[in-house]
Amino acid sequence: MSSFENIPDTLIRSYAQLHSVKTRGREIEDILKDCVEKGQGDQLLHLEKQFQFAGSPTGLTLCKPDSNFPDKSKSAEDFIKVLINEKHVSKENIGHEWQPELRQGIQICSVVQEGSDVFIKFVEGKRTTHKYNYGKRPALYAHFTSIVIHFGEQVIEVRCAHTYRKTYVEIAMKLLGFAEPYKWHSWTTVTKEEAKLISAILSADLVSTEINLPSTVGSIRFTADRSQKGVNLRNDETYRKIVAAIKDLDIPTDDTNDESCEFVYTDPTTSIKMPVSFEINIRQGGFKFLKPVTEGIITTVIEAFIHVCFTMKQTTINEAATGEQQ
């Protein structure tokens, strides 16, 4: 059952329960075996594919290079040829995931083309220690990071923490054939109002936010009461009253550091409902998921970002230009 190793164990158990497969006290391998025997193998393969380049909680940045993709990488097919010809990958490994010998450097471990998109997974050996007898031994563990190069939009999607995004954007731009210095800008850096619009499109509740206060207090964080389901701070009366009271002290409350939101995503193939938690860091310009996600979840969130940060802005620019011409 190793072909399902990317699916989180908790989701496997949830899926199995939907199909009346016993899960309590059982190993994941045995649960998967029963699911396959019940004819659910195709749906499990779907979930495996959904998590292959997604999975663990991760950051997300949409990067738009300041110039067009180089001619040698003008399409997904051309780029795959570049990766093979420059010996970054072998032809036999395209479309698959493999396990290179683990080392501290960043290595490619999967390349998959889907239409005009190319998915690349990287693995990096990171140092840790584990207990051995009475002492500890140093060891390496595999840390995975994925990027998606969208040739249709000429956008690079980087799935890593905000602090590492520059590293992976530059790796992608180097593979594509861009010359240094690498110049790009982020489509996922948003204002407070844009963050609010994105949440509205996703029907996501605001469950936590930190407001920066120009006072001796510094900042204050509000968190929705977890014991009460469905609390959305955006329309919560208590939250409004507290913010109003702070304003009465002549302290501005419109400088927001970050917002954490939640919504429920239903996978259209398996009908599994997945809770989605994400944080928009308005001050630092970052975005990250706080729980494991699928490809479908990432696509849904990206569509909301593109609508707010590109489509709406472009519409405003076009309307302004039309008004000036009249």
Solvent accessible surface area in square Angstrom, and as a share of the most:
residue,aa,sasa,rsa
1,M,86,0.39
2,S,85,0.55
3,S,66,0.42
4,F,12,0.05
5,E,116,0.52
6,N,38,0.20
7,I,5,0.03
8,P,32,0.20
9,D,79,0.41
10,T,106,0.62
11,L,20,0.10
12,I,2,0.01
13,R,77,0.28
14,S,49,0.32
15,Y,0,0.00
16,A,0,0.00
17,Q,114,0.51
18,L,104,0.52
19,H,51,0.23
20,S,95,0.61
21,V,8,0.04
22,K,142,0.60
23,T,12,0.07
24,R,212,0.77
25,G,87,0.83
26,R,59,0.22
27,E,125,0.56
28,I,28,0.14
29,E,92,0.41
30,D,67,0.35
31,I,0,0.00
32,L,3,0.02
33,K,106,0.45
34,D,41,0.21
35,C,0,0.00
36,V,56,0.32
37,E,122,0.55
38,K,108,0.46
39,G,61,0.58
40,Q,32,0.14
41,G,17,0.17
42,D,117,0.61
43,Q,52,0.23
44,L,0,0.00
45,L,92,0.46
46,H,43,0.19
47,L,0,0.00
48,E,24,0.11
49,K,117,0.49
50,Q,30,0.13
51,F,8,0.03
52,Q,32,0.14
53,F,11,0.04
54,A,22,0.17
55,G,7,0.07
56,S,79,0.51
57,P,70,0.44
58,T,27,0.16
59,G,3,0.03
60,L,1,0.01
61,T,5,0.03
62,L,2,0.01
63,C,0,0.00
64,K,53,0.22
65,P,5,0.03
66,D,88,0.46
67,S,71,0.46
68,N,121,0.62
69,F,9,0.04
70,P,29,0.18
71,D,118,0.61
72,K,94,0.40
73,S,0,0.00
74,K,128,0.54
75,S,34,0.22
76,A,3,0.02
77,E,94,0.42
78,D,35,0.18
79,F,0,0.00
80,I,17,0.09
81,K,122,0.52
82,V,15,0.08
83,L,0,0.00
84,I,47,0.24
85,N,114,0.59
86,E,82,0.37
87,K,176,0.75
88,H,76,0.34
89,V,11,0.06
90,S,47,0.31
91,K,148,0.63
92,E,134,0.60
93,N,44,0.22
94,I,41,0.21
95,G,41,0.40
96,H,110,0.49
97,E,62,0.28
98,W,54,0.19
99,Q,161,0.72
100,P,33,0.21
101,E,155,0.70
102,L,59,0.29
103,R,130,0.47
104,Q,94,0.42
105,G,29,0.28
106,I,57,0.29
107,Q,25,0.11
108,I,21,0.11
109,C,1,0.01
110,S,0,0.00
111,V,0,0.00
112,V,25,0.14
113,Q,62,0.28
114,E,72,0.32
115,G,61,0.59
116,S,59,0.38
117,D,33,0.17
118,V,0,0.00
119,F,18,0.08
120,I,0,0.00
121,K,11,0.04
122,F,5,0.02
123,V,5,0.03
124,E,37,0.17
125,G,3,0.02
126,K,51,0.22
127,R,154,0.56
128,T,57,0.33
129,T,83,0.48
130,H,87,0.39
131,K,169,0.71
132,Y,98,0.37
133,N,129,0.66
134,Y,230,0.88
135,G,38,0.37
136,K,140,0.59
137,R,116,0.42
138,P,98,0.61
139,A,29,0.23
140,L,62,0.31
141,Y,102,0.39
142,A,45,0.35
143,H,70,0.31
144,F,106,0.44
145,T,6,0.03
146,S,8,0.05
147,I,0,0.00
148,V,1,0.00
149,I,0,0.00
150,H,31,0.14
151,F,13,0.05
152,G,60,0.58
153,E,95,0.42
154,Q,42,0.19
155,V,5,0.03
156,I,0,0.00
157,E,1,0.01
158,V,0,0.00
159,R,10,0.04
160,C,10,0.06
161,A,49,0.38
162,H,63,0.28
163,T,115,0.67
164,Y,111,0.42
165,R,38,0.14
166,K,125,0.53
167,T,63,0.37
168,Y,10,0.04
169,V,0,0.00
170,E,47,0.21
171,I,43,0.22
172,A,0,0.00
173,M,3,0.01
174,K,145,0.61
175,L,13,0.07
176,L,0,0.00
177,G,30,0.29
178,F,24,0.10
179,A,84,0.65
180,E,136,0.61
181,P,103,0.65
182,Y,37,0.14
183,K,125,0.53
184,W,54,0.19
185,H,88,0.39
186,S,24,0.15
187,W,34,0.12
188,T,3,0.02
189,T,67,0.39
190,V,8,0.04
191,T,76,0.44
192,K,71,0.30
193,E,113,0.51
194,E,23,0.11
195,A,0,0.00
196,K,100,0.42
197,L,76,0.38
198,I,0,0.00
199,S,1,0.01
200,A,71,0.55
201,I,85,0.43
202,L,14,0.07
203,S,93,0.60
204,A,7,0.05
205,D,45,0.23
206,L,5,0.03
207,V,13,0.08
208,S,14,0.09
209,T,2,0.01
210,E,40,0.18
211,I,4,0.02
212,N,43,0.22
213,L,11,0.05
214,P,92,0.58
215,S,45,0.29
216,T,148,0.86
217,V,101,0.58
218,G,32,0.31
219,S,41,0.26
220,I,57,0.29
221,R,112,0.41
222,F,21,0.09
223,T,88,0.51
224,A,6,0.05
225,D,70,0.36
226,R,156,0.57
227,S,98,0.63
228,Q,111,0.50
229,K,200,0.85
230,G,68,0.66
231,V,32,0.18
232,N,26,0.13
233,L,9,0.05
234,R,57,0.21
235,N,95,0.49
236,D,40,0.21
237,E,99,0.44
238,T,85,0.50
239,Y,36,0.14
240,R,126,0.46
241,K,128,0.54
242,I,71,0.36
243,V,19,0.11
244,A,47,0.37
245,A,54,0.42
246,I,19,0.10
247,K,116,0.49
248,D,117,0.61
249,L,126,0.63
250,D,132,0.68
251,I,35,0.18
252,P,72,0.45
253,T,8,0.05
254,D,107,0.56
255,D,58,0.30
256,T,7,0.04
257,N,19,0.10
258,D,11,0.06
259,E,4,0.02
260,S,11,0.07
261,C,1,0.01
262,E,47,0.21
263,F,22,0.09
264,V,97,0.56
265,Y,31,0.12
266,T,61,0.36
267,D,1,0.01
268,P,113,0.71
269,T,63,0.37
270,T,7,0.04
271,S,75,0.48
272,I,5,0.02
273,K,140,0.59
274,M,12,0.05
275,P,78,0.49
276,V,1,0.01
277,S,6,0.04
278,F,0,0.00
279,E,32,0.14
280,I,2,0.01
281,N,33,0.17
282,I,29,0.15
283,R,137,0.50
284,Q,120,0.53
285,G,7,0.07
286,G,7,0.07
287,F,8,0.03
288,K,89,0.38
289,F,3,0.01
290,L,73,0.36
291,K,79,0.33
292,P,60,0.38
293,V,1,0.00
294,T,0,0.00
295,E,28,0.12
296,G,16,0.15
297,I,0,0.00
298,I,1,0.00
299,T,66,0.38
300,T,44,0.26
301,V,0,0.00
302,I,17,0.08
303,E,108,0.48
304,A,1,0.01
305,F,1,0.00
306,I,53,0.27
307,H,84,0.37
308,V,4,0.02
309,C,12,0.07
310,F,87,0.36
311,T,60,0.35
312,M,74,0.33
313,K,98,0.41
314,Q,74,0.33
315,T,64,0.37
316,T,88,0.51
317,I,105,0.53
318,N,80,0.41
319,E,117,0.52
320,A,57,0.44
321,A,45,0.35
322,T,68,0.39
323,G,45,0.43
324,E,150,0.67
325,Q,154,0.69
326,Q,175,0.78
